């Protein structure tokens, strides 16, 4: 998810400590939700 949604490189992901990893997972989840809501509003779903 970090790689595809936020385009964080694998080497950067490897360098994250666990607290930062979970922080970025939360950011990515919010971004996915935001994108889904935007698509739903555009296509009336």
PQR file of N, CA, C, O and H, with PARSE charges and radii, in Angstrom:
ATOM      1  N   UNK A   1       0.827  -1.187   0.000 -0.4000 1.5000
ATOM      2  CA  UNK A   1       0.000   0.000   0.000 -0.0000 2.0000
ATOM      3  C   UNK A   1       0.872   1.251   0.000  0.5500 1.7000
ATOM      4  O   UNK A   1       0.572   2.213  -0.707 -0.5500 1.4000
ATOM      5  N   UNK A   2       1.928   1.247   0.772 -0.4000 1.5000
ATOM      6  CA  UNK A   2       2.800   2.420   0.808 -0.0000 2.0000
ATOM      7  C   UNK A   2       3.458   2.658  -0.541  0.5500 1.7000
ATOM      8  O   UNK A   2       3.617   3.797  -0.979 -0.5500 1.4000
ATOM      9  H   UNK A   2       2.172   0.465   1.347  0.4000 1.0000
ATOM     10  N   UNK A   3       3.827   1.592  -1.176 -0.4000 1.5000
ATOM     11  CA  UNK A   3       4.498   1.691  -2.471 -0.0000 2.0000
ATOM     12  C   UNK A   3       3.548   2.197  -3.546  0.5500 1.7000
ATOM     13  O   UNK A   3       3.907   3.095  -4.308 -0.5500 1.4000
ATOM     14  H   UNK A   3       3.698   0.666  -0.821  0.4000 1.0000
ATOM     15  N   UNK A   4       2.356   1.645  -3.623 -0.4000 1.5000
ATOM     16  CA  UNK A   4       1.443   1.990  -4.712 -0.0000 2.0000
ATOM     17  C   UNK A   4       0.628   3.259  -4.459  0.5500 1.7000
ATOM     18  O   UNK A   4       0.372   4.014  -5.397 -0.5500 1.4000
ATOM     19  H   UNK A   4       2.064   0.915  -3.004  0.4000 1.0000
ATOM     20  N   UNK A   5       0.219   3.509  -3.224 -0.4000 1.5000
ATOM     21  CA  UNK A   5      -0.624   4.671  -2.946 -0.0000 2.0000
ATOM     22  C   UNK A   5       0.215   5.927  -2.717  0.5500 1.7000
ATOM     23  O   UNK A   5      -0.078   6.984  -3.276 -0.5500 1.4000
ATOM     24  H   UNK A   5       0.428   2.895  -2.462  0.4000 1.0000
ATOM     25  N   UNK A   6       1.238   5.811  -1.910 -0.4000 1.5000
ATOM     26  CA  UNK A   6       2.038   6.986  -1.559 -0.0000 2.0000
ATOM     27  C   UNK A   6       3.345   7.067  -2.337  0.5500 1.7000
ATOM     28  O   UNK A   6       4.082   8.047  -2.234 -0.5500 1.4000
ATOM     29  H   UNK A   6       1.476   4.952  -1.456  0.4000 1.0000
ATOM     30  N   UNK A   7       3.621   6.032  -3.109 -0.4000 1.5000
ATOM     31  CA  UNK A   7       4.849   5.959  -3.914 -0.0000 2.0000
ATOM     32  C   UNK A   7       6.106   6.105  -3.058  0.5500 1.7000
ATOM     33  O   UNK A   7       7.073   6.759  -3.450 -0.5500 1.4000
ATOM     34  H   UNK A   7       3.023   5.235  -3.192  0.4000 1.0000
ATOM     35  N   UNK A   8       6.070   5.483  -1.887 -0.4000 1.5000
ATOM     36  CA  UNK A   8       7.266   5.421  -1.051 -0.0000 2.0000
ATOM     37  C   UNK A   8       8.103   4.254  -1.566  0.5500 1.7000
ATOM     38  O   UNK A   8       7.588   3.154  -1.763 -0.5500 1.4000
ATOM     39  H   UNK A   8       5.285   4.952  -1.568  0.4000 1.0000
ATOM     40  N   UNK A   9       9.364   4.490  -1.776 -0.4000 1.5000
ATOM     41  CA  UNK A   9      10.247   3.477  -2.331 -0.0000 2.0000
ATOM     42  C   UNK A   9      10.521   2.368  -1.316  0.5500 1.7000
ATOM     43  O   UNK A   9      10.521   2.614  -0.110 -0.5500 1.4000
ATOM     44  H   UNK A   9       9.783   5.384  -1.615  0.4000 1.0000
ATOM     45  N   UNK A  10      10.760   1.126  -1.812 -0.4000 1.5000
ATOM     46  CA  UNK A  10      11.016  -0.001  -0.899 -0.0000 2.0000
ATOM     47  C   UNK A  10      12.156   0.271   0.088  0.5500 1.7000
ATOM     48  O   UNK A  10      12.072  -0.118   1.252 -0.5500 1.4000
ATOM     49  H   UNK A  10      10.760   0.926  -2.792  0.4000 1.0000
ATOM     50  N   UNK A  11      13.202   0.926  -0.365 -0.4000 1.5000
ATOM     51  CA  UNK A  11      14.323   1.210   0.543 -0.0000 2.0000
ATOM     52  C   UNK A  11      13.894   2.168   1.657  0.5500 1.7000
ATOM     53  O   UNK A  11      14.382   2.066   2.783 -0.5500 1.4000
ATOM     54  H   UNK A  11      13.270   1.242  -1.311  0.4000 1.0000
ATOM     55  N   UNK A  12      12.988   3.093   1.349 -0.4000 1.5000
ATOM     56  CA  UNK A  12      12.483   4.012   2.369 -0.0000 2.0000
ATOM     57  C   UNK A  12      11.574   3.277   3.348  0.5500 1.7000
ATOM     58  O   UNK A  12      11.596   3.557   4.546 -0.5500 1.4000
ATOM     59  H   UNK A  12      12.592   3.176   0.435  0.4000 1.0000
ATOM     60  N   UNK A  13      10.780   2.344   2.845 -0.4000 1.5000
ATOM     61  CA  UNK A  13       9.902   1.550   3.708 -0.0000 2.0000
ATOM     62  C   UNK A  13      10.746   0.708   4.660  0.5500 1.7000
ATOM     63  O   UNK A  13      10.432   0.606   5.846 -0.5500 1.4000
ATOM     64  H   UNK A  13      10.763   2.117   1.871  0.4000 1.0000
ATOM     65  N   UNK A  14      11.812   0.108   4.146 -0.4000 1.5000
ATOM     66  CA  UNK A  14      12.700  -0.705   4.989 -0.0000 2.0000
ATOM     67  C   UNK A  14      13.327   0.094   6.119  0.5500 1.7000
ATOM     68  O   UNK A  14      13.616  -0.455   7.182 -0.5500 1.4000
ATOM     69  H   UNK A  14      12.067   0.190   3.183  0.4000 1.0000
ATOM     70  N   UNK A  15      13.539   1.397   5.896 -0.4000 1.5000
ATOM     71  CA  UNK A  15      14.190   2.236   6.901 -0.0000 2.0000
ATOM     72  C   UNK A  15      13.238   2.748   7.981  0.5500 1.7000
ATOM     73  O   UNK A  15      13.686   3.323   8.973 -0.5500 1.4000
ATOM     74  H   UNK A  15      13.304   1.842   5.032  0.4000 1.0000
ATOM     75  N   UNK A  16      11.926   2.548   7.802 -0.4000 1.5000
ATOM     76  CA  UNK A  16      10.962   3.050   8.779 -0.0000 2.0000
ATOM     77  C   UNK A  16      10.973   2.199  10.045  0.5500 1.7000
ATOM     78  O   UNK A  16      11.066   0.974   9.981 -0.5500 1.4000
ATOM     79  H   UNK A  16      11.561   2.081   6.996  0.4000 1.0000
ATOM     80  N   UNK A  17      10.877   2.869  11.205 -0.4000 1.5000
ATOM     81  CA  UNK A  17      10.649   2.080  12.412 -0.0000 2.0000
ATOM     82  C   UNK A  17       9.153   1.765  12.470  0.5500 1.7000
ATOM     83  O   UNK A  17       8.366   2.340  11.719 -0.5500 1.4000
ATOM     84  H   UNK A  17      10.802   3.865  11.257  0.4000 1.0000
ATOM     85  N   UNK A  18       8.774   0.873  13.341 -0.4000 1.5000
ATOM     86  CA  UNK A  18       7.401   0.359  13.352 -0.0000 2.0000
ATOM     87  C   UNK A  18       6.373   1.464  13.593  0.5500 1.7000
ATOM     88  O   UNK A  18       5.303   1.444  12.985 -0.5500 1.4000
ATOM     89  H   UNK A  18       9.413   0.406  13.951  0.4000 1.0000
ATOM     90  N   UNK A  19       6.671   2.414  14.455 -0.4000 1.5000
ATOM     91  CA  UNK A  19       5.736   3.511  14.725 -0.0000 2.0000
ATOM     92  C   UNK A  19       5.505   4.347  13.461  0.5500 1.7000
ATOM     93  O   UNK A  19       4.365   4.677  13.133 -0.5500 1.4000
ATOM     94  H   UNK A  19       7.540   2.430  14.949  0.4000 1.0000
ATOM     95  N   UNK A  20       6.574   4.683  12.762 -0.4000 1.5000
ATOM     96  CA  UNK A  20       6.444   5.441  11.520 -0.0000 2.0000
ATOM     97  C   UNK A  20       5.750   4.620  10.442  0.5500 1.7000
ATOM     98  O   UNK A  20       4.972   5.164   9.658 -0.5500 1.4000
ATOM     99  H   UNK A  20       7.500   4.415  13.029  0.4000 1.0000
ATOM    100  N   UNK A  21       6.017   3.333  10.392 -0.4000 1.5000
ATOM    101  CA  UNK A  21       5.372   2.453   9.419 -0.0000 2.0000
ATOM    102  C   UNK A  21       3.858   2.509   9.576  0.5500 1.7000
ATOM    103  O   UNK A  21       3.134   2.679   8.595 -0.5500 1.4000
ATOM    104  H   UNK A  21       6.649   2.891  11.029  0.4000 1.0000
ATOM    105  N   UNK A  22       3.379   2.366  10.813 -0.4000 1.5000
ATOM    106  CA  UNK A  22       1.934   2.374  11.042 -0.0000 2.0000
ATOM    107  C   UNK A  22       1.331   3.750  10.794  0.5500 1.7000
ATOM    108  O   UNK A  22       0.179   3.864  10.376 -0.5500 1.4000
ATOM    109  H   UNK A  22       3.967   2.228  11.610  0.4000 1.0000
ATOM    110  N   UNK A  23       2.115   4.797  11.054 -0.4000 1.5000
ATOM    111  CA  UNK A  23       1.650   6.148  10.727 -0.0000 2.0000
ATOM    112  C   UNK A  23       1.388   6.259   9.229  0.5500 1.7000
ATOM    113  O   UNK A  23       0.328   6.734   8.820 -0.5500 1.4000
ATOM    114  H   UNK A  23       3.051   4.704  11.394  0.4000 1.0000
ATOM    115  N   UNK A  24       2.343   5.825   8.409 -0.4000 1.5000
ATOM    116  CA  UNK A  24       2.199   5.926   6.954 -0.0000 2.0000
ATOM    117  C   UNK A  24       1.119   4.993   6.418  0.5500 1.7000
ATOM    118  O   UNK A  24       0.478   5.305   5.414 -0.5500 1.4000
ATOM    119  H   UNK A  24       3.204   5.439   8.741  0.4000 1.0000
ATOM    120  N   UNK A  25       0.911   3.861   7.069 -0.4000 1.5000
ATOM    121  CA  UNK A  25      -0.209   2.985   6.684 -0.0000 2.0000
ATOM    122  C   UNK A  25      -1.531   3.733   6.884  0.5500 1.7000
ATOM    123  O   UNK A  25      -2.419   3.656   6.035 -0.5500 1.4000
ATOM    124  H   UNK A  25       1.431   3.608   7.885  0.4000 1.0000
ATOM    125  N   UNK A  26      -1.663   4.448   7.988 -0.4000 1.5000
ATOM    126  CA  UNK A  26      -2.867   5.239   8.239 -0.0000 2.0000
ATOM    127  C   UNK A  26      -3.054   6.329   7.197  0.5500 1.7000
ATOM    128  O   UNK A  26      -4.170   6.558   6.730 -0.5500 1.4000
ATOM    129  H   UNK A  26      -0.941   4.511   8.677  0.4000 1.0000
ATOM    130  N   UNK A  27      -1.981   6.997   6.834 -0.4000 1.5000
ATOM    131  CA  UNK A  27      -2.047   8.030   5.796 -0.0000 2.0000
ATOM    132  C   UNK A  27      -2.509   7.412   4.482  0.5500 1.7000
ATOM    133  O   UNK A  27      -3.360   7.976   3.793 -0.5500 1.4000
ATOM    134  H   UNK A  27      -1.075   6.811   7.213  0.4000 1.0000
ATOM    135  N   UNK A  28      -1.953   6.260   4.135 -0.4000 1.5000
ATOM    136  CA  UNK A  28      -2.324   5.595   2.882 -0.0000 2.0000
ATOM    137  C   UNK A  28      -3.790   5.173   2.899  0.5500 1.7000
ATOM    138  O   UNK A  28      -4.480   5.312   1.889 -0.5500 1.4000
ATOM    139  H   UNK A  28      -1.262   5.803   4.694  0.4000 1.0000
ATOM    140  N   UNK A  29      -4.274   4.663   4.021 -0.4000 1.5000
ATOM    141  CA  UNK A  29      -5.682   4.272   4.123 -0.0000 2.0000
ATOM    142  C   UNK A  29      -6.601   5.469   3.929  0.5500 1.7000
ATOM    143  O   UNK A  29      -7.614   5.373   3.237 -0.5500 1.4000
ATOM    144  H   UNK A  29      -3.714   4.549   4.842  0.4000 1.0000
ATOM    145  N   UNK A  30      -6.250   6.590   4.534 -0.4000 1.5000
ATOM    146  CA  UNK A  30      -7.063   7.797   4.361 -0.0000 2.0000
ATOM    147  C   UNK A  30      -7.046   8.265   2.905  0.5500 1.7000
ATOM    148  O   UNK A  30      -8.062   8.732   2.392 -0.5500 1.4000
ATOM    149  H   UNK A  30      -5.427   6.668   5.096  0.4000 1.0000
ATOM    150  N   UNK A  31      -5.906   8.142   2.246 -0.4000 1.5000
ATOM    151  CA  UNK A  31      -5.812   8.536   0.843 -0.0000 2.0000
ATOM    152  C   UNK A  31      -6.675   7.632  -0.040  0.5500 1.7000
ATOM    153  O   UNK A  31      -7.322   8.112  -0.971 -0.5500 1.4000
ATOM    154  H   UNK A  31      -5.080   7.762   2.663  0.4000 1.0000
ATOM    155  N   UNK A  32      -6.688   6.346   0.242 -0.4000 1.5000
ATOM    156  CA  UNK A  32      -7.534   5.420  -0.519 -0.0000 2.0000
ATOM    157  C   UNK A  32      -9.004   5.788  -0.325  0.5500 1.7000
ATOM    158  O   UNK A  32      -9.765   5.829  -1.292 -0.5500 1.4000
ATOM    159  H   UNK A  32      -6.163   5.957   0.999  0.4000 1.0000
ATOM    160  N   UNK A  33      -9.401   6.054   0.902 -0.4000 1.5000
ATOM    161  CA  UNK A  33     -10.789   6.455   1.175 -0.0000 2.0000
ATOM    162  C   UNK A  33     -11.134   7.747   0.453  0.5500 1.7000
ATOM    163  O   UNK A  33     -12.218   7.871  -0.117 -0.5500 1.4000
ATOM    164  H   UNK A  33      -8.783   6.021   1.687  0.4000 1.0000
ATOM    165  N   UNK A  34     -10.217   8.714   0.474 -0.4000 1.5000
ATOM    166  CA  UNK A  34     -10.447   9.992  -0.195 -0.0000 2.0000
ATOM    167  C   UNK A  34     -10.638   9.781  -1.695  0.5500 1.7000
ATOM    168  O   UNK A  34     -11.545  10.353  -2.299 -0.5500 1.4000
ATOM    169  H   UNK A  34      -9.336   8.614   0.938  0.4000 1.0000
ATOM    170  N   UNK A  35      -9.784   8.960  -2.286 -0.4000 1.5000
ATOM    171  CA  UNK A  35      -9.893   8.687  -3.722 -0.0000 2.0000
ATOM    172  C   UNK A  35     -11.200   7.971  -4.049  0.5500 1.7000
ATOM    173  O   UNK A  35     -11.845   8.284  -5.050 -0.5500 1.4000
ATOM    174  H   UNK A  35      -9.047   8.495  -1.795  0.4000 1.0000
ATOM    175  N   UNK A  36     -11.589   7.022  -3.219 -0.4000 1.5000
ATOM    176  CA  UNK A  36     -12.851   6.310  -3.438 -0.0000 2.0000
ATOM    177  C   UNK A  36     -14.040   7.264  -3.356  0.5500 1.7000
ATOM    178  O   UNK A  36     -14.947   7.198  -4.185 -0.5500 1.4000
ATOM    179  H   UNK A  36     -11.065   6.768  -2.407  0.4000 1.0000
ATOM    180  N   UNK A  37     -14.038   8.137  -2.373 -0.4000 1.5000
ATOM    181  CA  UNK A  37     -15.130   9.110  -2.231 -0.0000 2.0000
ATOM    182  C   UNK A  37     -15.182  10.054  -3.424  0.5500 1.7000
ATOM    183  O   UNK A  37     -16.265  10.402  -3.894 -0.5500 1.4000
ATOM    184  H   UNK A  37     -13.301   8.191  -1.700  0.4000 1.0000
ATOM    185  N   UNK A  38     -14.026  10.469  -3.914 -0.4000 1.5000
ATOM    186  CA  UNK A  38     -13.978  11.349  -5.071 -0.0000 2.0000
ATOM    187  C   UNK A  38     -14.540  10.641  -6.306  0.5500 1.7000
ATOM    188  O   UNK A  38     -15.305  11.236  -7.065 -0.5500 1.4000
ATOM    189  H   UNK A  38     -13.146  10.186  -3.532  0.4000 1.0000
ATOM    190  N   UNK A  39     -14.172   9.397  -6.508 -0.4000 1.5000
ATOM    191  CA  UNK A  39     -14.667   8.643  -7.645 -0.0000 2.0000
ATOM    192  C   UNK A  39     -16.179   8.430  -7.541  0.5500 1.7000
ATOM    193  O   UNK A  39     -16.888   8.521  -8.544 -0.5500 1.4000
ATOM    194  H   UNK A  39     -13.550   8.914  -5.891  0.4000 1.0000
ATOM    195  N   UNK A  40     -16.669   8.151  -6.345 -0.4000 1.5000
ATOM    196  CA  UNK A  40     -18.095   7.968  -6.151 -0.0000 2.0000
ATOM    197  C   UNK A  40     -18.863   9.250  -6.434  0.5500 1.7000
ATOM    198  O   UNK A  40     -19.951   9.210  -7.009 -0.5500 1.4000
ATOM    199  H   UNK A  40     -16.093   8.078  -5.531  0.4000 1.0000
ATOM    200  N   UNK A  41     -18.307  10.379  -6.034 -0.4000 1.5000
ATOM    201  CA  UNK A  41     -18.999  11.645  -6.286 -0.0000 2.0000
ATOM    202  C   UNK A  41     -18.972  11.992  -7.775  0.5500 1.7000
ATOM    203  O   UNK A  41     -19.911  12.605  -8.282 -0.5500 1.4000
ATOM    204  H   UNK A  41     -17.423  10.411  -5.567  0.4000 1.0000
ATOM    205  N   UNK A  42     -17.922  11.612  -8.468 -0.4000 1.5000
ATOM    206  CA  UNK A  42     -17.843  11.886  -9.903 -0.0000 2.0000
ATOM    207  C   UNK A  42     -18.772  11.014 -10.718  0.5500 1.7000
ATOM    208  O   UNK A  42     -19.338  11.463 -11.714 -0.5500 1.4000
ATOM    209  H   UNK A  42     -17.159  11.114  -8.056  0.4000 1.0000
ATOM    210  N   UNK A  43     -18.931   9.768 -10.298 -0.4000 1.5000
ATOM    211  CA  UNK A  43     -19.707   8.799 -11.083 -0.0000 2.0000
ATOM    212  C   UNK A  43     -21.042   8.447 -10.451  0.5500 1.7000
ATOM    213  O   UNK A  43     -21.724   7.530 -10.908 -0.5500 1.4000
ATOM    214  H   UNK A  43     -18.471   9.403  -9.488  0.4000 1.0000
ATOM    215  N   UNK A  44     -21.421   9.170  -9.402 -0.4000 1.5000
ATOM    216  CA  UNK A  44     -22.738   9.030  -8.812 -0.0000 2.0000
ATOM    217  C   UNK A  44     -23.031   7.694  -8.163  0.5500 1.7000
ATOM    218  O   UNK A  44     -24.172   7.234  -8.178 -0.5500 1.4000
ATOM    219  H   UNK A  44     -20.867   9.915  -9.031  0.4000 1.0000
ATOM    220  N   UNK A  45     -22.043   7.082  -7.608 -0.4000 1.5000
ATOM    221  CA  UNK A  45     -22.246   5.804  -6.925 -0.0000 2.0000
ATOM    222  C   UNK A  45     -22.392   6.001  -5.463  0.5500 1.7000
ATOM    223  O   UNK A  45     -22.571   5.032  -4.724 -0.5500 1.4000
ATOM    224  H   UNK A  45     -21.116   7.456  -7.596  0.4000 1.0000
TER
END
